[in-house]
Amino acid sequence: MARVVTVAQDGGGDYRTVQEAIDDIPLGNTCRTVIRVSPGIYRQPLYIAKTKNLITIAGIGISPEVTVLTWNNTATKIDHHQASRLIGTGTFGCGTAIVEGEDFISENITFENSAPEGSGQAVAIRVTADRCAFYNCRFLGWQGSIDFIFGNSTALLEHCHIHCKSAGYITAQSRKSSQETTGYVFLRCFGPGSCQERRVTWARELMEEEAEQFLVHSFIDPNPERPWLAQRMALRIPFSA
């Protein structure tokens, strides 16, 4: 049975900030904890430590636009409630949200780095944990013009609106060898196009029936004894997993 708590800036919930709710979750957590966040702009960096697993952050507003988690750190200027020995430095440590606990889920939330244009690297969210999922979320910032989806990870991005805010590159996956099993899959994503003549050519584009085997629930969530996604892919509220 999941534990459910609420966050509201006006004091009408169990906590006034999302970080307070996270701080109350023990290290080594083994129970899904759902943090339901009331609409508002929450100005504070977030840190979910290693072994603070099974956390869900879900906005309860009508859309992700009305529930915003925002901060303005950059690779050269980090103001955080955690020490650099925990969160790291530079680009690695500047995320508005830093997720290190496994089995994290978020829904209906905007993660924003509000550092202005020209600030250099300014990350909205950094995820260094396994089995994390984001549903109907937005990720905003001026990192959004320089390799803003990056890192040596395995990720599926499906039905995503991807928008470069200025001339630049979308991804930098950064694996060092073709023998590594990491990579990004973009499925049915959309957004403003770039000059087609300058696009990198596909080595090979999968047909729908070829891609389907990698999208079924049993492939993404293969262990029925320890499910981490919703029991049905079409389930509207993923934090019920």
Backbone bond lengths (Angstrom), bond angles and torsions (degrees), N, CA, C in turn:
res aa  C-N    CA-C-N  psi(-1)  N-CA   C-N-CA  omega(-1)  CA-C   N-CA-C  phi
1 M - - - 1.462 - - 1.529 109.30 -
2 A 1.327 116.40 128.75 1.456 120.69 -179.41 1.527 111.25 -74.04
3 R 1.307 115.22 147.81 1.465 121.63 171.82 1.523 107.19 -94.09
4 V 1.328 117.78 131.73 1.456 122.43 -176.63 1.523 109.48 -120.08
5 V 1.342 116.05 127.96 1.461 121.59 175.85 1.526 108.11 -129.53
6 T 1.321 116.26 162.23 1.462 120.59 -178.11 1.525 110.71 -123.38
7 V 1.329 114.38 149.65 1.463 122.36 176.73 1.523 107.99 -122.56
8 A 1.322 116.46 129.75 1.465 121.52 176.71 1.523 108.27 -147.37
9 Q 1.310 116.67 129.18 1.461 120.40 -177.37 1.520 112.99 -65.06
10 D 1.334 117.07 -24.17 1.463 120.11 -177.78 1.526 113.15 -84.66
11 G 1.332 116.91 4.69 1.455 120.06 179.49 1.511 114.32 86.32
12 G 1.329 117.26 5.00 1.453 120.18 -178.08 1.518 114.74 -83.96
13 G 1.339 117.74 3.56 1.458 121.44 179.24 1.516 111.44 -118.21
14 D 1.309 115.55 -165.90 1.465 120.24 177.71 1.526 111.57 -75.98
15 Y 1.337 116.59 -26.15 1.465 121.83 -178.76 1.525 108.48 -140.99
16 R 1.334 115.06 158.94 1.462 119.91 176.89 1.527 112.45 -95.52
17 T 1.336 117.79 -22.41 1.462 120.98 179.12 1.525 109.72 -129.61
18 V 1.320 114.86 155.29 1.463 120.08 179.14 1.528 110.23 -66.79
19 Q 1.332 117.11 -37.81 1.459 119.22 -178.80 1.525 111.64 -64.34
20 E 1.326 118.12 -35.83 1.467 120.04 176.51 1.524 110.76 -59.95
21 A 1.324 116.59 -40.90 1.466 120.31 178.77 1.528 110.75 -65.98
22 I 1.329 116.51 -40.79 1.467 120.60 177.95 1.523 110.58 -63.94
23 D 1.327 116.42 -42.01 1.466 120.57 -177.37 1.523 112.30 -61.56
24 D 1.322 117.58 -27.44 1.466 121.21 -179.26 1.528 113.26 -80.75
25 I 1.311 117.11 -8.04 1.468 120.60 178.03 1.526 108.19 -86.03
26 P 1.323 118.56 129.03 1.470 119.92 -174.38 1.524 112.71 -73.62
27 L 1.318 115.64 154.15 1.457 120.27 167.69 1.523 108.48 -62.50
28 G 1.316 116.69 146.58 1.451 119.96 -176.97 1.518 113.05 73.44
29 N 1.322 117.03 23.33 1.464 121.19 -176.96 1.530 111.45 -59.00
30 T 1.333 116.57 136.29 1.468 121.70 -179.72 1.526 112.76 -122.73
31 C 1.330 117.23 5.40 1.467 121.41 -178.91 1.523 108.97 -118.71
32 R 1.337 116.76 128.36 1.460 119.79 176.45 1.521 109.81 -55.41
33 T 1.328 116.26 123.34 1.459 121.97 178.27 1.519 108.53 -115.91
34 V 1.319 116.38 120.01 1.458 122.69 -177.80 1.525 108.59 -101.55
35 I 1.326 115.87 119.10 1.464 121.94 176.73 1.529 106.92 -101.55
36 R 1.321 116.34 107.91 1.464 121.61 -179.11 1.527 107.86 -93.30
37 V 1.333 115.90 120.41 1.460 121.64 -170.51 1.524 110.00 -107.64
38 S 1.328 115.98 122.76 1.465 121.10 177.68 1.523 110.27 -70.62
39 P 1.330 117.90 155.70 1.461 120.47 179.53 1.523 112.08 -55.82
40 G 1.320 115.11 146.33 1.453 121.34 179.07 1.515 110.29 154.68
41 I 1.325 115.33 171.22 1.462 121.94 175.20 1.522 107.08 -105.77
42 Y 1.308 116.43 113.31 1.465 122.79 -175.64 1.528 108.02 -102.99
43 R 1.327 115.97 108.51 1.463 121.43 -174.71 1.529 109.39 -98.00
44 Q 1.322 115.02 91.49 1.460 121.09 -179.55 1.523 108.42 -170.66
45 P 1.338 118.30 137.32 1.460 118.37 173.18 1.523 110.33 -70.33
46 L 1.322 116.16 149.23 1.462 121.36 -179.01 1.520 110.03 -115.52
47 Y 1.330 114.85 142.81 1.460 120.13 176.50 1.515 109.28 -137.44
48 I 1.338 116.10 121.49 1.463 122.65 174.59 1.516 106.98 -110.77
49 A 1.316 116.11 109.36 1.460 121.82 -171.65 1.523 112.21 -73.10
50 K 1.319 115.36 161.02 1.456 121.60 173.04 1.527 109.65 -56.17
51 T 1.288 115.78 140.23 1.472 128.08 -177.80 1.525 112.91 73.37
52 K 1.338 119.18 -2.90 1.471 119.20 166.60 1.527 106.04 -83.33
53 N 1.312 114.03 74.96 1.454 121.46 -171.63 1.529 111.37 -89.63
54 L 1.332 114.76 169.41 1.472 121.53 169.93 1.528 112.82 61.22
55 I 1.320 116.10 42.12 1.465 121.25 177.18 1.528 109.21 -103.59
56 T 1.323 116.01 136.57 1.461 122.78 171.49 1.524 108.73 -118.60
57 I 1.325 116.64 131.61 1.465 121.85 172.17 1.522 106.85 -114.98
58 A 1.322 116.76 116.17 1.461 121.63 -173.81 1.524 110.46 -128.17
59 G 1.322 116.29 121.86 1.452 120.11 173.23 1.519 110.25 -73.89
60 I 1.323 116.68 138.14 1.466 119.78 -178.26 1.524 111.72 -105.32
61 G 1.333 116.66 11.92 1.456 120.52 175.37 1.517 111.25 -80.26
62 I 1.331 116.07 -178.55 1.462 120.76 -175.45 1.526 112.36 -75.19
63 S 1.334 117.39 -16.72 1.463 120.92 -178.64 1.521 108.48 -161.08
64 P 1.337 118.22 165.23 1.467 119.56 178.60 1.522 113.23 -66.56
65 E 1.323 117.68 -20.41 1.465 120.08 -179.60 1.525 113.12 -63.44
66 V 1.330 117.88 -23.87 1.466 119.73 -173.89 1.532 112.98 -95.06
67 T 1.323 117.51 -4.99 1.463 120.81 177.74 1.524 107.51 -128.06
68 V 1.332 115.84 104.69 1.464 121.53 -169.62 1.526 109.61 -121.65
69 L 1.329 115.70 126.37 1.458 122.41 172.40 1.524 106.63 -104.53
70 T 1.325 117.49 115.31 1.458 120.05 -169.15 1.520 112.25 -137.65
71 W 1.322 115.38 147.73 1.459 123.66 172.70 1.517 107.10 -159.48
72 N 1.334 118.29 173.00 1.465 119.89 -169.76 1.527 114.23 -129.83
73 N 1.319 117.51 31.45 1.464 119.19 177.65 1.526 111.37 -68.17
74 T 1.317 114.83 153.02 1.461 121.36 174.03 1.528 108.18 -132.24
75 A 1.319 115.62 172.19 1.464 119.74 -179.03 1.522 112.20 -61.55
76 T 1.326 116.97 -24.53 1.470 120.41 -178.13 1.522 113.46 -105.54
77 K 1.343 117.75 -4.61 1.472 120.87 -179.98 1.524 108.87 -145.25
78 I 1.336 116.00 104.49 1.461 120.59 -178.10 1.522 109.79 -119.03
79 D 1.321 115.31 119.98 1.463 123.15 175.21 1.527 106.49 -117.57
80 H 1.324 116.51 106.97 1.467 120.19 -171.39 1.518 109.85 -142.44
81 H 1.338 116.00 150.91 1.464 120.52 178.77 1.522 112.26 -78.15
82 Q 1.338 117.63 -8.81 1.458 121.37 176.15 1.525 110.06 -107.64
83 A 1.327 115.68 152.09 1.461 120.76 -179.33 1.524 110.84 -72.79
84 S 1.324 115.58 154.19 1.463 120.50 -179.07 1.528 111.88 -63.42
85 R 1.331 117.89 -24.13 1.469 119.26 178.24 1.529 111.03 -66.39
86 L 1.346 117.41 -20.83 1.460 121.52 177.65 1.526 112.01 -93.39
87 I 1.313 116.63 -48.82 1.464 119.58 -172.55 1.520 113.37 -92.10
88 G 1.337 117.05 -17.32 1.450 119.97 -177.37 1.521 111.61 94.03
89 T 1.309 115.47 -177.45 1.460 122.22 -178.24 1.525 109.37 -128.82
90 G 1.330 115.70 172.61 1.456 120.71 176.69 1.522 112.37 60.77
91 T 1.310 116.19 -147.64 1.463 121.05 -179.05 1.523 111.34 -57.89
92 F 1.321 117.03 -38.65 1.461 121.97 -177.07 1.522 112.06 -61.84
93 G 1.327 117.26 -32.29 1.458 120.46 -174.41 1.508 115.86 -102.58
94 C 1.338 118.29 2.66 1.467 119.22 -170.76 1.522 114.18 -97.61
95 G 1.316 118.78 5.17 1.458 120.25 -177.82 1.518 113.03 -63.74
96 T 1.324 116.71 139.24 1.465 120.18 172.81 1.524 110.04 -58.84
97 A 1.320 116.84 -42.32 1.468 121.76 173.07 1.524 108.08 -119.62
98 I 1.324 115.99 133.70 1.460 122.26 176.75 1.520 107.17 -121.98
99 V 1.318 116.03 117.78 1.465 121.83 -175.81 1.523 108.78 -113.79
100 E 1.328 115.99 114.92 1.464 121.38 176.97 1.526 112.00 -118.16
101 G 1.329 117.96 -9.34 1.458 121.91 177.74 1.519 110.96 -84.14
102 E 1.315 117.02 137.26 1.461 121.43 -175.71 1.526 112.13 -75.53
103 D 1.333 115.01 162.65 1.470 122.94 176.77 1.527 111.96 60.99
104 F 1.316 116.08 37.80 1.465 121.89 178.73 1.524 109.66 -82.97
105 I 1.326 116.28 140.01 1.465 122.45 176.42 1.524 108.45 -132.93
106 S 1.319 116.11 140.85 1.460 120.06 172.89 1.519 109.18 -136.01
107 E 1.325 115.46 146.53 1.462 121.04 178.54 1.518 109.53 -144.12
108 N 1.343 114.64 137.79 1.462 120.66 168.86 1.530 112.46 64.28
109 I 1.326 116.54 39.00 1.461 122.90 -177.37 1.530 108.94 -128.31
110 T 1.332 116.73 145.35 1.459 121.95 167.90 1.522 108.85 -102.96
111 F 1.326 116.09 124.92 1.461 122.54 172.38 1.525 106.79 -103.22
112 E 1.322 116.67 121.07 1.464 119.77 -173.67 1.522 111.17 -130.58
113 N 1.326 115.26 137.26 1.458 120.38 164.08 1.522 106.17 -105.96
114 S 1.326 115.53 114.76 1.467 120.59 -171.51 1.525 113.58 -91.74
115 A 1.333 118.03 10.26 1.467 119.56 174.78 1.530 108.73 -58.26
116 P 1.334 117.86 137.37 1.468 119.90 -173.57 1.523 112.93 -73.32
117 E 1.314 114.84 167.06 1.460 121.44 176.62 1.524 109.96 -54.99
118 G 1.317 115.82 138.30 1.456 120.30 -179.39 1.515 114.00 92.65
119 S 1.335 117.06 0.89 1.467 120.69 -178.45 1.522 112.99 -81.49
120 G 1.317 117.58 -5.68 1.457 119.93 -176.53 1.516 110.53 84.02
121 Q 1.311 116.21 -153.47 1.459 120.35 -176.41 1.527 110.21 -67.89
122 A 1.328 115.47 126.53 1.466 122.00 -175.44 1.526 107.41 -150.31
123 V 1.317 116.59 97.68 1.460 123.08 -166.88 1.526 111.07 -87.98
124 A 1.333 116.91 136.99 1.464 120.86 176.16 1.522 111.44 -78.91
125 I 1.332 117.36 -41.93 1.465 120.46 179.07 1.521 109.24 -150.35
126 R 1.321 114.96 140.13 1.467 121.52 173.40 1.528 107.74 -121.31
127 V 1.323 116.40 123.76 1.463 121.92 -179.34 1.520 108.58 -116.80
128 T 1.316 116.32 116.81 1.467 121.28 174.59 1.523 107.28 -125.87
129 A 1.312 115.09 64.80 1.465 122.33 -177.98 1.515 108.20 -154.04
130 D 1.319 116.04 156.08 1.461 121.22 -179.88 1.525 111.39 -88.21
131 R 1.329 114.72 155.34 1.465 123.60 171.17 1.530 111.82 57.09
132 C 1.313 115.62 57.54 1.464 120.81 177.28 1.527 109.21 -112.38
133 A 1.324 116.50 146.17 1.464 120.70 -176.66 1.523 109.87 -141.38
134 F 1.335 115.02 143.60 1.460 121.95 179.75 1.525 108.31 -129.97
135 Y 1.326 116.12 126.93 1.456 122.31 -178.77 1.528 109.22 -120.37
136 N 1.319 116.16 127.96 1.466 120.94 175.51 1.526 111.27 52.33
137 C 1.327 116.07 45.05 1.466 121.59 179.18 1.524 110.09 -110.88
138 R 1.329 115.24 159.08 1.462 121.85 176.35 1.527 108.45 -121.82
139 F 1.345 115.69 145.49 1.462 121.97 179.43 1.524 106.77 -130.60
140 L 1.323 116.43 112.45 1.461 121.16 -170.67 1.523 111.42 -121.91
141 G 1.336 115.66 147.80 1.454 120.19 173.69 1.510 111.19 161.38
142 W 1.326 116.27 166.33 1.459 120.11 177.98 1.517 112.47 -81.24
143 Q 1.338 117.80 -4.25 1.464 118.92 161.33 1.524 107.72 -59.67
144 G 1.337 115.51 -18.09 1.453 122.41 -177.98 1.502 114.75 -68.61
145 S 1.317 118.05 21.66 1.456 120.07 171.23 1.521 111.22 -131.84
146 I 1.336 117.20 -0.77 1.469 120.54 -177.07 1.526 108.68 -135.39
147 D 1.317 117.21 97.91 1.471 120.72 174.80 1.529 111.54 44.48
148 F 1.317 117.46 54.11 1.463 118.61 -167.45 1.520 114.29 -81.67
149 I 1.322 118.64 -7.46 1.464 121.64 168.13 1.524 104.98 -114.99
150 F 1.325 116.89 104.73 1.464 117.59 -169.54 1.522 111.43 -147.32
151 G 1.311 115.08 162.77 1.458 121.94 177.98 1.517 111.96 117.26
152 N 1.317 115.73 150.62 1.465 121.93 -175.49 1.523 109.92 -83.49
153 S 1.321 115.75 81.15 1.460 121.13 -176.76 1.521 109.92 -136.18
154 T 1.321 115.23 174.65 1.460 122.46 172.24 1.520 107.61 -108.54
155 A 1.319 117.24 120.65 1.463 119.69 -174.49 1.521 110.69 -145.61
156 L 1.326 114.79 140.26 1.462 122.85 172.05 1.519 107.84 -109.98
157 L 1.327 117.07 122.99 1.460 122.55 175.35 1.518 107.14 -114.16
158 E 1.330 116.01 115.77 1.459 120.95 -173.52 1.521 110.36 -124.59
159 H 1.333 115.84 132.38 1.469 122.44 179.52 1.536 110.85 54.89
160 C 1.315 117.26 43.83 1.466 121.41 -178.76 1.529 110.54 -101.23
161 H 1.323 115.90 138.07 1.458 121.66 170.48 1.524 107.03 -89.45
162 I 1.324 116.51 113.84 1.461 122.00 -176.01 1.521 108.06 -112.84
163 H 1.327 115.77 122.39 1.465 120.29 -170.86 1.525 109.75 -133.36
164 C 1.328 116.54 114.84 1.464 121.80 172.83 1.529 108.16 -77.46
165 K 1.328 117.55 125.58 1.462 120.42 -177.14 1.521 112.56 -80.03
166 S 1.326 117.04 -14.51 1.460 121.69 173.22 1.522 107.09 -157.03
167 A 1.319 116.68 176.78 1.462 119.61 -178.16 1.523 109.98 -59.36
168 G 1.317 116.41 129.24 1.459 119.56 -178.54 1.508 110.61 175.67
169 Y 1.324 115.85 -160.28 1.455 121.91 -177.40 1.520 109.55 -121.48
170 I 1.319 115.95 147.15 1.460 120.63 -174.99 1.519 111.76 -82.63
171 T 1.322 118.20 -46.67 1.460 120.23 -171.02 1.521 112.49 -126.77
172 A 1.329 114.01 155.54 1.465 122.65 169.47 1.523 105.63 -149.07
173 Q 1.330 116.28 88.06 1.462 119.99 -171.67 1.526 111.80 -69.40
174 S 1.290 118.07 -35.79 1.474 125.73 166.62 1.524 116.70 74.22
175 R 1.327 118.92 15.43 1.462 116.19 174.37 1.528 108.95 -68.43
176 K 1.321 115.60 151.94 1.462 120.66 -172.17 1.524 113.32 -93.76
177 S 1.327 117.48 -14.94 1.456 119.97 -174.40 1.519 110.46 -148.98
178 S 1.322 116.08 147.78 1.462 120.44 176.02 1.523 111.70 -68.70
179 Q 1.325 117.58 -11.77 1.461 121.34 178.05 1.529 112.18 -79.58
180 E 1.322 117.50 -16.33 1.463 120.22 177.78 1.527 109.45 -70.35
181 T 1.312 116.07 148.78 1.466 121.05 -176.34 1.521 112.50 -96.33
182 T 1.314 118.09 11.97 1.462 121.12 179.06 1.524 110.04 -87.52
183 G 1.333 115.48 164.74 1.459 120.46 177.86 1.514 110.84 163.26
184 Y 1.326 116.06 167.71 1.461 122.19 178.62 1.525 109.53 -109.83
185 V 1.328 115.64 141.15 1.460 122.20 171.63 1.528 107.59 -119.15
186 F 1.329 116.89 123.52 1.461 122.38 176.11 1.526 107.27 -109.21
187 L 1.329 116.49 114.47 1.458 121.42 -175.96 1.525 109.85 -119.40
188 R 1.322 115.92 119.70 1.465 122.66 177.36 1.531 111.56 54.99
189 C 1.325 116.99 35.84 1.467 120.78 175.31 1.527 109.17 -86.00
190 F 1.320 116.15 162.28 1.458 119.73 -175.37 1.524 109.38 -151.58
191 G 1.334 115.62 170.97 1.452 121.61 -179.96 1.510 109.52 154.00
192 P 1.341 117.19 176.43 1.463 120.04 -179.55 1.526 110.90 -57.25
193 G 1.309 116.54 132.76 1.459 120.48 -178.14 1.517 112.30 -79.00
194 S 1.311 115.42 161.75 1.455 121.06 173.36 1.526 107.93 -108.05
195 C 1.293 116.04 -178.83 1.458 120.40 179.76 1.530 109.50 -64.22
196 Q 1.318 117.44 115.31 1.461 120.55 -175.14 1.522 112.36 -63.54
197 E 1.330 117.33 -29.37 1.462 119.88 -178.46 1.523 111.95 -67.01
198 R 1.329 117.47 -19.29 1.463 120.36 -176.87 1.522 112.32 -105.48
199 R 1.323 117.55 6.43 1.454 120.14 179.16 1.526 111.08 -75.49
200 V 1.320 115.25 147.84 1.460 120.37 172.98 1.522 108.25 -71.39
201 T 1.309 116.93 136.04 1.459 119.69 -179.21 1.525 110.57 -74.42
202 W 1.334 115.53 148.41 1.454 121.04 177.34 1.522 109.72 -72.51
203 A 1.337 116.59 136.88 1.459 119.25 170.80 1.525 108.77 -65.19
204 R 1.322 115.13 -43.48 1.460 121.29 175.26 1.516 108.03 -169.31
205 E 1.301 117.49 130.17 1.454 121.93 179.02 1.518 109.40 -98.98
206 L 1.348 116.47 127.34 1.458 120.70 -178.42 1.522 111.08 -71.03
207 M 1.320 115.19 143.48 1.452 120.51 170.52 1.526 108.68 -75.55
208 E 1.328 116.58 161.97 1.464 120.95 -178.00 1.525 111.70 -55.05
209 E 1.339 116.81 -45.16 1.462 119.22 -177.15 1.529 111.52 -68.73
210 E 1.334 117.71 -27.42 1.457 120.42 176.81 1.525 111.00 -74.26
211 A 1.318 116.68 -38.23 1.465 120.70 -179.34 1.518 112.13 -72.90
212 E 1.324 117.09 -25.14 1.463 121.25 -172.88 1.524 112.82 -58.18
213 Q 1.338 117.34 -35.78 1.462 119.81 -177.31 1.524 112.23 -63.18
214 F 1.330 117.02 -23.67 1.457 120.35 -179.39 1.525 112.66 -92.14
215 L 1.317 117.53 -0.74 1.457 121.47 -175.15 1.516 112.97 -113.68
216 V 1.313 117.56 -9.32 1.456 119.33 -179.52 1.517 109.94 -70.40
217 H 1.316 115.28 154.63 1.459 120.86 -174.50 1.525 112.20 -59.42
218 S 1.327 117.40 -37.29 1.463 120.16 -177.01 1.523 112.21 -66.61
219 F 1.337 117.42 -25.48 1.464 120.12 178.20 1.523 110.78 -79.67
220 I 1.336 116.37 -43.51 1.456 120.52 -177.12 1.526 111.16 -75.06
221 D 1.322 117.01 -33.83 1.466 122.32 -176.11 1.533 107.99 -129.84
222 P 1.347 118.00 73.85 1.465 120.58 -166.08 1.516 115.97 -79.58
223 N 1.329 119.04 -10.32 1.460 120.52 -174.02 1.523 110.44 -105.52
224 P 1.334 118.73 101.18 1.470 120.15 -177.42 1.518 113.01 -66.68
225 E 1.335 117.23 -18.24 1.461 120.21 178.85 1.523 112.11 -78.99
226 R 1.340 115.81 -17.97 1.461 119.29 -178.67 1.531 109.67 -141.81
227 P 1.325 116.83 65.52 1.461 119.49 -177.65 1.525 110.90 -68.40
228 W 1.312 116.29 144.29 1.466 119.04 178.54 1.523 112.14 -122.68
229 L 1.317 117.73 -16.95 1.454 120.47 172.93 1.524 109.32 -99.22
230 A 1.309 115.85 174.63 1.454 119.87 175.99 1.523 109.58 -59.80
231 Q 1.323 116.86 150.53 1.453 120.98 -178.23 1.523 111.52 -63.27
232 R 1.314 117.28 -29.94 1.461 120.88 175.47 1.517 107.46 -122.64
233 M 1.328 116.27 132.88 1.456 119.84 -177.23 1.523 111.69 -59.53
234 A 1.322 117.87 -26.68 1.461 120.76 -177.83 1.523 112.72 -87.08
235 L 1.329 117.93 0.63 1.458 120.35 -178.30 1.521 109.99 -61.22
236 R 1.313 117.48 132.04 1.464 121.03 -172.92 1.526 112.11 -71.88
237 I 1.310 118.72 -37.59 1.459 121.20 -174.46 1.523 109.36 -108.68
238 P 1.329 118.71 95.45 1.460 119.87 -174.08 1.513 114.28 -66.78
239 F 1.352 119.08 -19.76 1.461 117.23 -178.36 1.522 112.30 -72.76
240 S 1.326 118.45 -2.43 1.458 119.94 175.14 1.517 111.93 -81.01
241 A 1.335 117.06 -1.52 1.466 120.55 -179.96 1.523 110.13 -63.29
